[in-house]
């Protein structure tokens, strides 16, 4: 039966192979050792916390080995893991805790004060949490503000637990493995139900279609509380029997050190991260002869970034996925990535894709439509939210991604942007991603994002938010002149707003809702001033 105990299966096949290197300490773990850790975590939940299959356990932590303990323990027990974004406020955490009905919460020592506030501010709402489990014990050398001595200490508890005579809890492919909550930028966050079937299929299909190998080594520095951190490379690398180098968080210098010291072969990131790495001093010095390829996801990948890494002899591919449909849905070879820059490739095996236009009809090759996906990689829907589930997954099983894309005559797909980001100016559809890609080619631009805003005459017009490159002069007239050589006149932004930085999620996506709010506040201020 297909189930989520992938680590247990890999440990059975290659117990002494290196599964993990924890970068902060350089400690190494074999698959057998990592599997034993997960068993101890599972027994802590079952024997001491008295949790049963279907109960929810939260984890509020940055990347660390104990996060992997919890993730793989969920696959062994049928207990549902709920990872929390560490950047959320206590109020935002409270919404998710209440919606998921947590029975236990594991937390990072660095976040002990936030947990203390959770307990103090909304104790009634959190009455479902019976066990608070600290992942760091305060010592004379290390004191974590807010640490509650009454909470369970994870390390001392699991040290006493034996791994012999362990039997995993039988799980059905459709049993929920974890709940991954959306950011909630447009409303109440939704808990995406990720079943065992989805975790396993994503791992096997990615390992096969991306041709991962047991000698692959990959750094993981994106947050594990995000689907990309858990599923993009962690699970597929485990399926293949390779090695993960786990970073606490992203630091360009540390990632370059990791790539060179551990001879990493495949690297996953987002465009912002790859740009920061390129700008780091180590970029021009690092030995990359062992690298097979880099791959980017989370946001459209600028073609000039692909070219910049290509000049260093590194293939930089573009991937695509969503939390709800598995973070790896498309694939292409290194040769195809070079021949088709900007493409996300073709759908992976047993992944059905269609582009839908007005009237729910499929669009022709080269035309833009909403990307819909169907297959064993699609989630079960949203926790406690049948209305949202029905809106996203139609009766035929197609998940409507909300992303706009086109497909060329060879079957390669290209993302045009989000449907909610598209705006209509003078009756013509305009896709911000196209304008952003051109802006990022300008030497005077470090970062850029485009939104549509209301206009009396044209309905909507574009506004570009621009972060100037250090040491470069940048003006609206210069940018208009630059874009006019590459884009039709109707696509040119009507206004440029220069900012110090763009608001981004931890996974690199621009939060355009914040840009719209910023523009609206500025517009209101201008009206009041006049």
N, C-alpha and C positions, 0 to 999 in steps of 0.2 A: 504493500500500500504506500502511495506517495504521502509523505508527511514532512514536517519541517526540521527533523533532527539531522540536518545535513552534516553538522560537525561530528556527530556520533558515527555516521557512516564513513566520513573521511578518516576519522581517527582509527577506525577498524581496518581501513585499507593501508594507510601510511602513517602509523603511530609515531614514528621517530623523525619524520620530516619536520622541518621548521615551519610552523604555522604563522608565528607572530614575532615581531621585534617591536618592543615599546620604546619609541625614540627617546623620551625624556631620561630613561634609565639605561637604555640599550639592553634591557633584559630580554632574553630569547625564550620562547615557549614552543615545544613540539606540539603536534596535534593531540597526542595523548595527554600532555599536561594541560592544554587548553580545554580539552574535553572533561578532564577531571575537575577543573575549576567550575565548569558549567554544571556538572552533577552536584557539586557541593552547594552551589547557589540554588539549584532546583530543590535539594533536600531541605535547605533552610526555609524556603517558601512552604514546602509541604509539611515537614515534621515540626518545625518550630512556630511558623506563622499560621499553620492549619489552613492554608489556601488550597483550593481545589480547582480542577479544570474549569475554565470559563471565568474565573476571578480575574480582576484587573490589577496589575502592579505598575506603578509609575516609576520613572527614573528621571531625575533632574540633575544632570551632570554634563561636564565637558567630556571630550574623548578620553577614555582610560580603559584599562584591561577589564575592570569590573563591569563596564558597559557591555562588553562582549560576553562576560559571564551571564548577565541578565538576558541578553538577546538570545543566546543559544539555549539557556535554561527554559525560555518560553517554548522553544521547539520541542523540548523533551517532556514538557508537562501539560501542555494545553492551556496553561495560564497565560493570559493576554498581556503583553507588554505595551505600556503607553509612554513613549519617550516625550519629554517636554523640552521645548525651546528655552534655553537658558536665558534668553534676552527678554522673555515675557515678564510683565509686572505681576504682582501678587493677585491683582484683580483678574487679569487675563488667565493666569494659572487656575484661579478659583473656578472660572467658567468651565474649563476642561475637566478639572477634578470632579465637579458636580455632575457633569454630563456623562463621564465615563464610569462613575461610581467606584473609585479606587478602594482597594482593601489595604494596600501597603504602598509606601513611597521610599525609594532609595534616593539618597541625595549626596551631592558632592560637598566636601568640607568647605570649599570656597563659597558655597551657596547656603551655608547653614543659617546665616542671618535672614535670608529671604524665606527660608522654611519657618524660622521663628515668627516672622511676620505673618505667614500664612496661618499658623496656629492661633496667633493672637487676634487677628482681624476677623476671621470667619470660622470660628471653631465649630459652630453648628453645621455649616455647610460641609465641613470636612469630617463629620462624625463617622462617615463610612470608612475612613482610614483608621485601621486598628494597629498598624505597625509602621513606625517611622524608623528607617534604617540608615544610619550614617555610614558613608563609605570611607571616612577618614576619622580616626580616633585622635582627639586633641591630646597632645603630650606637652611636657615642659618646654620642648623646643618649638613646637607648632601649636598655636592656639587659634582655633577658628571661632570668630565672634558669632554668637548665637547658637553654638553647639549645645544640645540638650543632653545631659548625662543620662537621662531616663530612656533615651532612644537606644535601639539595638545597635551594637557595633559590628559591622559586617565582617571585618577581618577576624576578630576573636571568635565570632560564631562559626564561620566556615572552616577555621583552622581545626575545629574539633570534629568535623564531619568526615565520615569515611565514604569512600567511593565504591566499595565492593558491594556485590549483590544488587546493583542498580538495574531497575527495569523502567524504561520510559513509559509514560502514559500513552495509551493508544489514541491517536488523533486522526480524524477524518480529513480528507483533502480540503473540505469546505469549512472546517473549524477555523475560527479567527486566530491568527498568530499574533498580530499587533494592531493597535489603533494609531494611525499617524494623522495628527490634526493639521488641517490646513491653516495658513497664516491668519485667516479671518480679516483681511484688509477690507473686504467688502461686506462684512457682517459677522454674524456669529460663526466661530470656527467649527468646521465639520470634521468628525472623526472618520477617516477612511478605513474601512474594514479590509485588512490585508489577510487573506486566508493562507493556510499552509500550502495549498496548491499553487498560489501565486508566487510565494517565496521560492519554492522549489523550482517551478518552471522558469522563473527569471534567472535563477542560478545556472541551470543546465543550458538553457537556450543562449544565454550570453556567452558562457564558456565555449559553446560549440560555434556559434555564428561569429564571435569575435576571435575565435581560435586561440583562446587562452591555454597556457601549458603549465605543467607542474614546475617548470623552472622559471616561471614568471614571478617577479617581485614588484610590488606596487605600494607606494606610499598612500595612506589614507589620512588626509588632513582636513577634509570637509566635515561638518558636524555629523556625528552619528545619530543625532535626534532627527535628522533629515533623511528622507527616502534615498537620496543620492549617496549619503555616507554609508548606509546599511546595505543597500541593494545593488548599487551601480558596480562596485568592485569587491566589496567585502564577501558577500555570498558567492559570486561567481569565482573568485580566486580560491575560496575554500573548496568549491566543487571541483576545480581543476587540480587542487593539491599544491597551490603555490604559496607564496609568503607575503604577508601584509606587514608593512612598517607603519605603525600607528603613531600619529602625532597628536599631542594634546589639542592643538589648534593650528591654524595656518600661520606660518612665518616663512617668507620667501627664502631667507638665508638658510633656515633649517631644512626646508624642502630640497634645496640644491645640495646641501650636505648629505641628506638622506639618499638622493638620487645617485650621487657619486660614491659614497661610502658603501652602500648596500647594492650598488649596481642595479638599480631599479630598471625594469624593462618596459613597463606600461604605466602611464600616469593619467589619472582623471582629475579634471578641474573645471572651472568655469572661466569664461573669457576674461573677467576682471583679474582673476588669479594668474592666468597665463600672461597677461600684460604686465602685472607686477613682477612676476618672475623674470620676464624679459628685461625689465628695467633694473633688476638687481645686479650688482657688480659681478656676481658669480656666473651670470649668464654667458659671458664671453669666454670664461675660463674652464667651465665644467667639461669633463670628458663624457661625451654622450654616445660613445661607440656601442655601448651595450643596450641602448634604448631601441625598442621596436617601434613604438609610436606613443604619442600623447593623444588624448581625446577630451573634447570639451562638451559640456552640456549646461543646462540651466538657463541659457539665454542665447540669442543669435551670435554666431562667431564671425567677427570681422575678417574679411578675406585677406586684408593686409597682415593680420596676425598669423594666418596660415603661411603666408609668404615669408614672414620674418623667421619663423621656426624652420621653414624649409631651407632657408639660407644657411642654417646651422646643421642641416642634414637630418632634421627630425620631421617625420610625418605628423601633422596635427589634424586629426579628424574632428568632425562635428557629430555628436550623438543627439538623441532626442528621447524624451520620456516624460511621464507625469507620475505623481504619487499614485494616482488612481488606476493607471494602466501599466505599471511597471516602468522603472526608470530607463530601461533599455528596450527600445522597440524597433530600432532600425540598425542596419549594419552595412558596411562597405569595406572592400579591401584597401590596402595602402595605395595600390595603383589607381583605384577608382577615386580615392580621396584626393589624389593629386590631379586627376583628370577632371573631377567635378567639384572644384572648390565651392564651399557654401552649401553643398548638398548634405542632407542627413543620411542619404543612402536609400536602400530598399528595405521594406518591412522584413523583419527576421522570420524564421521558419514558423509556420502556422499562425502568423500575425496577419490578419486581414485589415486592409486600409482602404478607405474611400474618401473622396472629396465631394462634399455636398454643397450645392448652391441654393438659390431660391427655389421654393417649392419642393425641397428635399430631393432634388434631382442631381445625379452625378454630373460634375463639370467635365469639359473636354480637356485633353492634354494641354498644358501650358496655362490654363485658366486657374484662378484662385477660388478655393472653396474651403469650407470648414472640414478639418481633418477628423474623421471618425474611425475608431479602432475596435476590433473584435477578436477575441481569442482567449486562450487559457491564462493570459497575463492580466486580464481585467479584474479589478477588485469586486467585492460583493456589494458595494454601495457605501452609504454613510450611516454611522452608528446613530440609532434613535432618530433617524431623519428620512422616513420613506418618501417624503415629498421631494427632497433634494435628490434622492436616489433615482426616482422616476424621471426627474428632469434631465439627469445626466445619462442614464442607460435606457435606451428605448426598448420596445417590446421584442425587437429582433436581436437584442444583445449588443447593439452598437453603442460604444461610449463616445459621447460628443465632447471633444476635448476643448472646444472654444478657441483652438488655434487655427489660423488660416494658413494654407499651404497650396503649392502647385506641384504638379508631377510632369516631368518631361516625357518625351516619347520613348525613352529607354527605361522608364519606370523608376527614375530617381526623384526623390521628394526634396522640396525646398520650403522652409518655413517663411511665411510672409509676415507673421505677427499674430497678436491676439485679436480675436474678433471684437472684444470690448475696446481695444486700442485703435482699431480702424476708425477713421472719421470720413465724412462725406462733405466735400467742398465743391459747391456749384454742381452738385449731382454726380460727382466723380469720386469713386472710392480711393482713398489714399492710405497707404500702409506705412506707419512710422518706422518700422524696421528697415525699410529700404533707404529712407532719409538718414537714419542713424548710421547705417553702414557707410554711407558716403561721408558723413561728417567725421567719422573716426579715421578716415584716410587723410584728413587735413593735419599737417604737422603742428598746427597751432592748437589742436584740440586733444585734450587728454581723455575726456569722457563726454558723452552726449546722450540725451533722451528727448523724444518728441511726443507731444500730446496734441489732441484736437480740442479747441475751445470754441464756444458759440460765437457766431458773427452775424450781424444784422443782414448783410447782403448775401454772403456766400453760404450761410448755414453754419459751417464750421471752417476754421482755418488752423494751420499748424503753428505751434509755439515750440521752439527748441531750447532746452536747458543745456547749457554748455559749461564744461569745466576746462579752462584754458590750460595748455601744457606749460610747465614751468619754464620761465625765461622767454616765452613766446608772446608777441603782441597778438591780440585777437579782437576783432570788432565785427559788428553785424554786417557791415558793408563788405568786409573781406570774406566772410563766410558765404554771403549771398553770391558773390562773384565766383567763389570756389565751387559752390553747388550748381550754379547756372550752367557750368560746362558739362555737368553729368546728369542733371535731372530736368524734366520738363518744368516749365515755368509754374504750372498750377500746383506742383508738388513742393515748391519752395516755402519754407516757414515764413509767416508774416511778421514774426517777432522772435528775438533771441534774448534769453535771460541768462546772464552769467552768474554762476554759483561756485562755491568752493568745493562742493562735493554733491553727488547724487545720493539720495536715500536708497539703500539696497538692503535686501534680506541677507541673512547669514550665508545663503547659498548663491549670492551674487545678482539676484534679480532686482531690477529697478522697481521701486514702489511708486508707480505712477499716480496712485491715489493721493499720495502726499504732494506730488508735483501739482496736481490739479487744485488741491487745497491751498498750496502756496500761491499759485497764480490767482485764485479767487480772492484770497486775502489782499494781495497786492492790488488787484483790480478795484476792490471795494475801497481801499485806502486812497487810490487815485481819484475815485469818484467823490469821496468825502472831501478830499483836498481841493477839488475844483469848485 
